[in-house]
Amino acid sequence: MPFMYILRCSDRSFYVGSTWDLERRLWQHSQGEGAEYTKRRLPVRLEYFEEYERMSEAFGREKQVQGWGHKKRQALIDGRLADLSALSRTAKKDPPGDASL
């Protein structure tokens, strides 16, 4: 099954990705064989994931969450789903440096 996942990097930023094999992808990130973004920010830790029926759904969700600010991603991780809408309106107030690739 495909997954959308969020990693927390050593600099406290988030990385959002999608994969068919979550365990293998996490190992790759941990070994510095994942994305350039995470390679420069080791160690990384899995914070959140969602499972999907199709890769197109996981990839679509990845792109959606990549467009979110740090606070909104943290609310998703924390399960504060009721806060997501309000955080959409304040996303532009997030500090710079909340990059995700």
Number of C-alpha atoms within 10 A of each C-alpha: 12 19 23 24 23 26 21 20 20 14 12 12 16 26 25 22 23 24 19 16 11 19 9 11 17 19 12 14 21 17 14 18 13 14 13 11 16 24 17 12 18 16 16 23 16 14 16 17 17 13 17 16 10 12 17 12 16 24 18 13 20 21 16 11 21 19 16 19 22 22 19 23 21 18 15 17 14 11 12 12 11 10 13 17 10 10 19 13 9 12 15 11 10 14 10 9 8 15 14 18 13
